[in-house]
Amino acid sequence: MAFRFEELKVWQIGLRLSNEIDILTKKFPKEELYSLCSQMKRAADSVVLNIAEGSTGQSKAEFKRFLGIALRSAIEVVSCLFISQSRKYIDDADFKKYYDEYDVLCRMITKLRSSI
């Protein structure tokens, strides 16, 4: 692996979830394309991008800062899940699946951040 972030389990999980969120939002109504869909996809992508950017040869303090941004983006995805469920764009099973997976991801980001 050429880049440090590729080895990070938290980045790998974030990437998988980002791709799954992209697929999930394709089921949303077309009127949400430039609002909730876009917001949710950008937040999911932001998790992955900030982990990668922060891991690349910067100080520990900078990496912690980028992990904090990644954590906030992950929590934003969770909030988007709540909105999506309340508007009936996703069912309870999808909500629970992604809520639980983002809970695990947030815990992982928090632990990594604390270990630095």
SESE-171776 format. One record per atom (N, C-alpha, C, O): residue in one letter; x, y negated, z negated. Coordinates in steps of 0.2 Angstrom, whole numbers, padded with zeros to 4 digits, always signed. Example, Ala and Ser with C-alpha at 12.3 -4.5 7.8 and 13.67 -1.06 7.14 Angstrom:
<lovexs>
A+0066+0028-0039/A+0062+0022-0039/A+0066+0016-0039/A+0071+0017-0042/S+0064+0011-0035/S+0068+0005-0036/S+0064+0000-0039/S+0067-0006-0040/
</lovexs>
This chain:
<lovexs>
M+0004+0006+0000/M+0000+0000+0000/M+0004-0006+0000/M+0009-0007-0004/A+0003-0011+0004/A+0007-0017+0005/A+0006-0022+0000/A+0010-0026-0002/F+0000-0023-0002/F-0002-0028-0007/F-0004-0025-0014/F-0007-0020-0014/R-0002-0029-0019/R-0003-0027-0026/R-0010-0025-0027/R-0012-0021-0031/F-0015-0030-0025/F-0022-0029-0026/F-0025-0023-0024/F-0030-0020-0027/E-0022-0020-0018/E-0025-0014-0016/E-0025-0008-0021/E-0029-0003-0020/E-0020-0008-0025/E-0019-0003-0030/E-0024-0004-0036/E-0025+0001-0040/L-0027-0010-0037/L-0031-0011-0043/L-0038-0008-0042/L-0041-0009-0037/K-0040-0003-0046/K-0046+0000-0046/K-0052-0005-0046/K-0057-0004-0043/V-0051-0010-0050/V-0056-0015-0050/V-0057-0019-0043/V-0063-0020-0042/W-0052-0020-0040/W-0053-0022-0033/W-0056-0017-0028/W-0061-0019-0024/Q-0054-0011-0029/Q-0057-0006-0025/Q-0065-0005-0026/Q-0069-0004-0021/I-0067-0005-0032/I-0074-0005-0034/I-0078-0011-0031/I-0083-0011-0029/G-0075-0017-0032/G-0078-0023-0030/G-0079-0023-0023/G-0084-0025-0020/L-0074-0020-0019/L-0074-0020-0012/L-0080-0015-0010/L-0084-0017-0005/R-0081-0010-0013/R-0086-0005-0011/R-0093-0008-0013/R-0097-0008-0009/L-0093-0011-0018/L-0100-0015-0020/L-0101-0020-0016/L-0107-0021-0014/S-0096-0024-0013/S-0097-0029-0009/S-0100-0027-0002/S-0105-0030+0001/N-0098-0021+0000/N-0101-0018+0006/N-0108-0016+0005/N-0112-0016+0010/E-0109-0013-0001/E-0116-0010-0002/E-0121-0016-0003/E-0126-0015-0001/I-0119-0022-0006/I-0123-0028-0006/I-0125-0030+0001/I-0130-0032+0002/D-0120-0030+0005/D-0121-0032+0012/D-0126-0028+0015/D-0131-0031+0019/I-0126-0021+0014/I-0131-0017+0017/I-0138-0018+0014/I-0143-0018+0017/L-0138-0019+0007/L-0144-0020+0003/L-0148-0026+0006/L-0154-0026+0007/T-0144-0032+0007/T-0147-0038+0009/T-0150-0038+0016/T-0154-0042+0018/K-0148-0033+0020/K-0151-0032+0027/K-0158-0030+0027/K-0162-0031+0032/K-0161-0028+0021/K-0168-0026+0020/K-0172-0032+0018/K-0178-0031+0018/F-0169-0038+0016/F-0173-0043+0014/F-0177-0047+0019/F-0175-0046+0025/P-0182-0050+0018/P-0185-0054+0023/P-0181-0059+0027/P-0176-0062+0024/K-0182-0060+0033/K-0178-0064+0037/K-0178-0072+0034/K-0173-0075+0035/E-0183-0074+0031/E-0183-0081+0028/E-0178-0081+0023/E-0176-0087+0021/E-0175-0076+0020/E-0170-0076+0015/E-0163-0076+0018/E-0158-0076+0014/L-0162-0075+0024/L-0156-0074+0027/L-0151-0080+0025/L-0145-0078+0024/Y-0153-0086+0025/Y-0148-0091+0024/Y-0149-0094+0017/Y-0146-0099+0015/S-0152-0090+0013/S-0153-0093+0006/S-0150-0087+0001/S-0144-0086+0000/L-0155-0083-0001/L-0153-0078-0006/L-0148-0073-0003/L-0144-0071-0007/C-0149-0070+0003/C-0145-0065+0006/C-0138-0068+0006/C-0133-0065+0004/S-0137-0074+0009/S-0131-0077+0009/S-0127-0078+0003/S-0121-0077+0002/Q-0131-0081-0002/Q-0128-0082-0009/Q-0126-0076-0012/Q-0121-0075-0015/M-0130-0070-0011/M-0128-0064-0015/M-0122-0061-0011/M-0118-0058-0015/K-0122-0061-0005/K-0116-0058-0001/K-0110-0062-0003/K-0104-0059-0003/R-0110-0069-0003/R-0104-0073-0004/R-0102-0072-0011/R-0096-0072-0012/A-0106-0071-0016/A-0104-0070-0023/A-0101-0063-0023/A-0096-0062-0027/A-0104-0058-0020/A-0101-0051-0020/A-0094-0051-0017/A-0089-0048-0019/D-0093-0055-0011/D-0087-0056-0008/D-0082-0059-0012/D-0076-0058-0012/S-0084-0064-0016/S-0080-0069-0020/S-0076-0064-0026/S-0071-0066-0027/V-0080-0059-0028/V-0077-0055-0033/V-0070-0052-0030/V-0065-0053-0033/V-0071-0049-0024/V-0065-0046-0021/V-0060-0051-0019/V-0054-0049-0020/L-0062-0056-0016/L-0057-0061-0014/L-0053-0064-0020/L-0047-0065-0019/N-0056-0066-0025/N-0053-0069-0031/N-0048-0064-0034/N-0043-0066-0037/I-0050-0058-0035/I-0045-0053-0038/I-0039-0052-0033/I-0034-0052-0036/A-0040-0052-0027/A-0034-0051-0022/A-0030-0058-0023/A-0024-0057-0023/E-0033-0063-0022/E-0029-0070-0022/E-0025-0071-0029/E-0020-0073-0029/G-0029-0069-0034/G-0025-0070-0041/G-0020-0065-0042/G-0015-0067-0046/S-0020-0059-0039/S-0015-0054-0040/S-0008-0055-0037/S-0003-0052-0038/T-0008-0060-0032/T-0003-0060-0027/T+0003-0065-0030/T+0003-0071-0028/G+0007-0062-0033/G+0014-0066-0035/G+0013-0072-0039/G+0018-0076-0039/Q+0007-0073-0042/Q+0007-0079-0046/Q+0008-0078-0053/Q+0010-0072-0055/S+0008-0083-0057/S+0009-0082-0065/S+0003-0078-0068/S-0002-0077-0065/K+0004-0076-0074/K-0001-0072-0077/K-0007-0076-0079/K-0012-0074-0078/A-0005-0083-0080/A-0011-0087-0082/A-0015-0088-0076/A-0021-0089-0076/E-0012-0089-0070/E-0016-0090-0064/E-0020-0084-0062/E-0026-0084-0060/F-0017-0078-0063/F-0021-0072-0062/F-0027-0071-0066/F-0032-0069-0064/K-0026-0073-0073/K-0032-0073-0078/K-0037-0078-0075/K-0043-0077-0076/R-0035-0084-0073/R-0040-0089-0070/R-0044-0086-0064/R-0050-0087-0064/F-0040-0083-0060/F-0044-0080-0054/F-0049-0074-0056/F-0054-0073-0053/L-0046-0070-0061/L-0051-0065-0064/L-0057-0068-0067/L-0062-0065-0067/G-0056-0074-0070/G-0062-0077-0073/G-0067-0079-0068/G-0073-0079-0069/I-0064-0082-0062/I-0069-0083-0057/I-0072-0077-0054/I-0078-0077-0052/A-0068-0072-0053/A-0071-0065-0051/A-0077-0063-0055/A-0082-0061-0053/L-0076-0064-0062/L-0081-0062-0067/L-0087-0066-0066/L-0093-0063-0066/R-0086-0072-0065/R-0092-0077-0064/R-0096-0075-0058/R-0102-0075-0058/S-0092-0073-0053/S-0096-0071-0046/S-0099-0065-0047/S-0105-0064-0044/A-0097-0060-0051/A-0100-0054-0052/A-0107-0055-0056/A-0112-0052-0054/I-0106-0059-0061/I-0112-0061-0065/I-0117-0065-0060/I-0123-0064-0061/E-0115-0068-0056/E-0120-0072-0051/E-0123-0066-0047/E-0129-0067-0045/V-0120-0061-0045/V-0123-0056-0041/V-0129-0053-0045/V-0134-0051-0043/V-0127-0052-0052/V-0132-0049-0056/V-0138-0053-0056/V-0144-0051-0056/S-0137-0060-0057/S-0143-0064-0057/S-0147-0064-0050/S-0153-0064-0050/C-0143-0063-0045/C-0147-0062-0038/C-0151-0056-0038/C-0156-0056-0035/L-0148-0051-0041/L-0152-0045-0042/L-0159-0046-0045/L-0164-0043-0043/F-0158-0050-0051/F-0165-0051-0054/F-0170-0055-0050/F-0176-0053-0050/I-0167-0060-0046/I-0171-0063-0042/I-0174-0059-0036/I-0180-0059-0035/S-0170-0055-0034/S-0172-0050-0028/S-0178-0045-0031/S-0182-0044-0027/Q-0177-0043-0037/Q-0182-0038-0040/Q-0188-0042-0041/Q-0194-0039-0040/S-0188-0048-0044/S-0194-0052-0045/S-0198-0054-0039/S-0204-0054-0039/R-0194-0054-0034/R-0198-0056-0027/R-0200-0049-0023/R-0202-0050-0018/K-0198-0044-0026/K-0200-0037-0023/K-0196-0036-0017/K-0198-0032-0013/Y-0190-0038-0017/Y-0185-0037-0011/Y-0182-0030-0012/Y-0180-0027-0007/I-0181-0029-0018/I-0178-0022-0020/I-0182-0019-0025/I-0186-0022-0029/D-0182-0012-0025/D-0186-0008-0030/D-0182-0008-0036/D-0176-0009-0037/D-0185-0005-0041/D-0182-0004-0048/D-0176+0001-0048/D-0171+0000-0052/A-0176+0006-0043/A-0170+0010-0043/A-0164+0007-0040/A-0159+0008-0043/D-0165+0003-0035/D-0159-0001-0033/D-0157-0006-0038/D-0151-0007-0039/F-0161-0010-0041/F-0160-0014-0046/F-0155-0011-0052/F-0150-0014-0053/K-0158-0006-0054/K-0154-0002-0060/K-0147+0000-0057/K-0142-0001-0061/K-0147+0003-0051/K-0141+0006-0049/K-0135+0000-0048/K-0130+0001-0051/Y-0137-0006-0045/Y-0132-0011-0045/Y-0131-0015-0051/Y-0126-0017-0052/Y-0136-0016-0055/Y-0136-0019-0062/Y-0130-0015-0066/Y-0126-0018-0069/D-0131-0008-0066/D-0127-0004-0070/D-0119-0004-0067/D-0115-0004-0071/E-0119-0004-0060/E-0112-0004-0057/E-0109-0011-0058/E-0103-0011-0059/Y-0113-0016-0058/Y-0110-0023-0059/Y-0108-0024-0067/Y-0103-0027-0068/D-0112-0020-0071/D-0110-0021-0078/D-0103-0017-0079/D-0099-0020-0083/V-0102-0012-0076/V-0096-0008-0077/V-0090-0012-0074/V-0085-0013-0077/L-0091-0015-0068/L-0086-0020-0065/L-0085-0026-0069/L-0079-0027-0070/C-0090-0029-0072/C-0088-0034-0076/C-0084-0032-0082/C-0080-0036-0085/R-0086-0027-0085/R-0082-0024-0091/R-0074-0023-0089/R-0070-0024-0092/M-0073-0020-0083/M-0067-0019-0080/M-0063-0025-0079/M-0057-0026-0081/I-0066-0030-0076/I-0063-0037-0075/I-0061-0040-0082/I-0055-0042-0083/T-0065-0039-0087/T-0064-0042-0093/T-0058-0039-0097/T-0054-0042-0100/K-0058-0032-0096/K-0052-0028-0099/K-0046-0030-0096/K-0041-0031-0099/L-0046-0030-0089/L-0040-0032-0085/L-0037-0039-0087/L-0031-0040-0089/R-0042-0043-0088/R-0040-0050-0090/R-0037-0051-0097/R-0033-0054-0098/S-0040-0047-0101/S-0038-0047-0108/S-0031-0043-0109/S-0027-0045-0113/S-0029-0039-0104/S-0023-0035-0104/S-0017-0039-0102/S-0011-0037-0102/I-0018-0045-0098/I-0013-0049-0095/I-0010-0054-0100/I-0006-0057-0098/
</lovexs>
